[in-house]
Amino acid sequence: MSPTVQCAYIGLGAMGNAMAGHIAQKLSSLGCPPLLAFNRTQARAEALAQTHPVTVASSLDQVATANIIFSCLLNDAAVIETLDILIPLLKTDTILVEQSTISPALAQKYAAKAKEAGVVYLACPVMGPPIKAKSGDLTVLMAGGESAEIRGKVLPLLIPVVGKKVIELGLQDVAESLRLKLCGNYFVTSVVEMVAEGMTLGEASGVGQDKVRELLDAVFPNSLMGVYADRMLKNTYKDEIAFPITTAKKDVAHIVQLAKDSGAKLPITEAFLKNADEVLENHGNYDLSSVVGNLRVQAGLHFDLAEKK
Ligand SMILES: NC(=O)c1ccc[n+]([C@@H]2O[C@H](COP(=O)([O-])OP(=O)(O)OC[C@H]3O[C@@H](n4cnc5c(N)ncnc54)[C@H](OP(=O)(O)O)[C@@H]3O)[C@@H](O)[C@H]2O)c1
């Protein structure tokens, strides 16, 4: 990594803030200029500058002076809004490292726009919740970049920095990493649906969901099942919103489209979506583990959010 390389990070939400912090430390250790940190709401960039070696960027024009620009934004609309302004401002050979969970088709569209502008686009969505982003324990899914040389410039800023593992996909089609990311989120939402059904079955049949939780821990130790069973058992979905239903629904919409495009059937996703819609409509936007509430209501069991209404 040349010590003159200037990097920037756009989007300092729950995920981007943590990743930008790790990248800033890495750049500092390499003797590179401080990371330019940009966020639509500038206060978030200012807060990051209190704890990390970053320079607050106040405009996308300022961000465009960088050689490598990372972004992690909420959804397709946020990426469109940002990249439509940013790409025309960029210098030839700038590398864009896009980390948001967006539709594969949108990633392809902006990779093509970037190429027209002489800019390289790498799609690097990540697997793992904000807590793993904080501990630098994400899995990076990398596609695009066109050459191993370009990847060689970016990889040392991601591994072992924001995560310990990268899954490398094709050099040309940036959509490959988004498709894999959607497969990953298919598993997350399906595990939530499965655990919600199993916890409800345990409670409704009289063994108790605490015993179901104990069984999951014994038979499938240290798994995502245990994490979600715990949230359902302790009703933490109200106060600890790690993955809001609306964000999960955004991802599920992409998953359903991917399934349609490829002819795959996803009955578990359909069941999850039905429960998610019921909870969102009747109770609010809580952590996705709250889908258990709809199953509990259907089984004639108590659901604490229903009681509040
Ligand atoms: N949370 C997770 O568990 C998780 C895990 C893996 C991947 N992801 C993906 O990572 C991405 C970010 O997620 P997050 O959890 O960090 O979300 P978040 O905390 O809600 O942060 C969203 C970021 O996007 C910005 N943003 C939203 N709308 C915008 C717009 N129209 N124009 C410009 N900026 C906009 C926000 O800026 P403001 O501060 O101004 O609102 C903020 O920086 C999403 O694509 C998500 O699916 C999330």
The ligand as an SDF file (V2000), in Angstrom:
LIG
                    3D

 48 52  0  0  0  0  0  0  0  0999 V2000
  -27.2310   -4.1690   10.4290 N   0  0  0  0  0  0  0  0  0  0  0  0
  -26.8730   -5.3710   10.0170 C   0  0  0  0  0  0  0  0  0  0  0  0
  -27.0110   -6.3940   10.7270 O   0  0  0  0  0  0  0  0  0  0  0  0
  -26.2460   -5.5400    8.6550 C   0  0  0  0  0  0  0  0  0  0  0  0
  -25.4010   -6.6380    8.4210 C   0  0  0  0  0  0  0  0  0  0  0  0
  -24.8150   -6.7770    7.1710 C   0  0  0  0  0  0  0  0  0  0  0  0
  -25.1000   -5.8620    6.1670 C   0  0  0  0  0  0  0  0  0  0  0  0
  -25.9490   -4.8070    6.4200 N   0  0  0  0  0  0  0  0  0  0  0  0
  -26.2070   -3.8590    5.3270 C   0  0  0  0  0  0  0  0  0  0  0  0
  -25.3440   -2.7290    5.5090 O   0  0  0  0  0  0  0  0  0  0  0  0
  -26.0010   -1.5420    5.0400 C   0  0  0  0  0  0  0  0  0  0  0  0
  -26.0140   -0.4990    6.1660 C   0  0  0  0  0  0  0  0  0  0  0  0
  -26.7170   -1.0710    7.2480 O   0  0  0  0  0  0  0  0  0  0  0  0
  -26.6640   -0.3840    8.7000 P   0  0  0  0  0  0  0  0  0  0  0  0
  -27.1660   -1.4220    9.6460 O   0  0  0  0  0  0  0  0  0  0  0  0
  -25.3560    0.2610    8.9150 O   0  0  0  0  0  0  0  0  0  0  0  0
  -27.7920    0.7260    8.5150 O   0  0  0  0  0  0  0  0  0  0  0  0
  -27.9810    2.1030    9.3270 P   0  0  0  0  0  0  0  0  0  0  0  0
  -27.3520    2.0260   10.6650 O   0  0  0  0  0  0  0  0  0  0  0  0
  -29.4310    2.4220    9.2270 O   0  0  0  0  0  0  0  0  0  0  0  0
  -27.1460    3.1780    8.4610 O   0  0  0  0  0  0  0  0  0  0  0  0
  -27.5900    3.5290    7.1750 C   0  0  0  0  0  0  0  0  0  0  0  0
  -26.5980    4.4750    6.5360 C   0  0  0  0  0  0  0  0  0  0  0  0
  -27.1080    4.8650    5.2420 O   0  0  0  0  0  0  0  0  0  0  0  0
  -27.2250    6.2990    5.2060 C   0  0  0  0  0  0  0  0  0  0  0  0
  -28.3650    6.6570    4.3590 N   0  0  0  0  0  0  0  0  0  0  0  0
  -29.6460    6.2350    4.4670 C   0  0  0  0  0  0  0  0  0  0  0  0
  -30.3970    6.7610    3.4810 N   0  0  0  0  0  0  0  0  0  0  0  0
  -29.5790    7.5700    2.7610 C   0  0  0  0  0  0  0  0  0  0  0  0
  -29.7590    8.3810    1.6140 C   0  0  0  0  0  0  0  0  0  0  0  0
  -30.9430    8.4680    1.0060 N   0  0  0  0  0  0  0  0  0  0  0  0
  -28.6830    9.0650    1.1380 N   0  0  0  0  0  0  0  0  0  0  0  0
  -27.4680    8.9670    1.7360 C   0  0  0  0  0  0  0  0  0  0  0  0
  -27.2310    8.2160    2.8210 N   0  0  0  0  0  0  0  0  0  0  0  0
  -28.2730    7.5000    3.3230 C   0  0  0  0  0  0  0  0  0  0  0  0
  -27.4210    6.7140    6.6400 C   0  0  0  0  0  0  0  0  0  0  0  0
  -27.1050    8.0840    6.7680 O   0  0  0  0  0  0  0  0  0  0  0  0
  -27.7680    8.9660    7.9630 P   0  0  0  0  0  0  0  0  0  0  0  0
  -26.9060    8.7630    9.1650 O   0  0  0  0  0  0  0  0  0  0  0  0
  -27.7390   10.3600    7.4460 O   0  0  0  0  0  0  0  0  0  0  0  0
  -29.1800    8.4430    8.1660 O   0  0  0  0  0  0  0  0  0  0  0  0
  -26.4120    5.7870    7.3360 C   0  0  0  0  0  0  0  0  0  0  0  0
  -25.0940    6.2490    7.1430 O   0  0  0  0  0  0  0  0  0  0  0  0
  -27.4070   -1.9660    4.5850 C   0  0  0  0  0  0  0  0  0  0  0  0
  -27.3920   -2.1670    3.1940 O   0  0  0  0  0  0  0  0  0  0  0  0
  -27.6230   -3.2760    5.3360 C   0  0  0  0  0  0  0  0  0  0  0  0
  -28.5380   -4.1370    4.6700 O   0  0  0  0  0  0  0  0  0  0  0  0
  -26.5070   -4.6020    7.6470 C   0  0  0  0  0  0  0  0  0  0  0  0
  1  2  1  0
  2  3  2  0
  2  4  1  0
  4  5  1  0
  4 48  2  0
  5  6  2  0
  6  7  1  0
  7  8  2  0
  8  9  1  0
  8 48  1  0
  9 10  1  0
  9 46  1  0
 10 11  1  0
 11 12  1  0
 11 44  1  0
 12 13  1  0
 13 14  1  0
 14 15  2  0
 14 16  1  0
 14 17  1  0
 17 18  1  0
 18 19  2  0
 18 20  1  0
 18 21  1  0
 21 22  1  0
 22 23  1  0
 23 24  1  0
 23 42  1  0
 24 25  1  0
 25 26  1  0
 25 36  1  0
 26 27  1  0
 26 35  1  0
 27 28  2  0
 28 29  1  0
 29 30  1  0
 29 35  2  0
 30 31  1  0
 30 32  2  0
 32 33  1  0
 33 34  2  0
 34 35  1  0
 36 37  1  0
 36 42  1  0
 37 38  1  0
 38 39  2  0
 38 40  1  0
 38 41  1  0
 42 43  1  0
 44 45  1  0
 44 46  1  0
 46 47  1  0
M  CHG  2   8   1  16  -1
M  END
$$$$
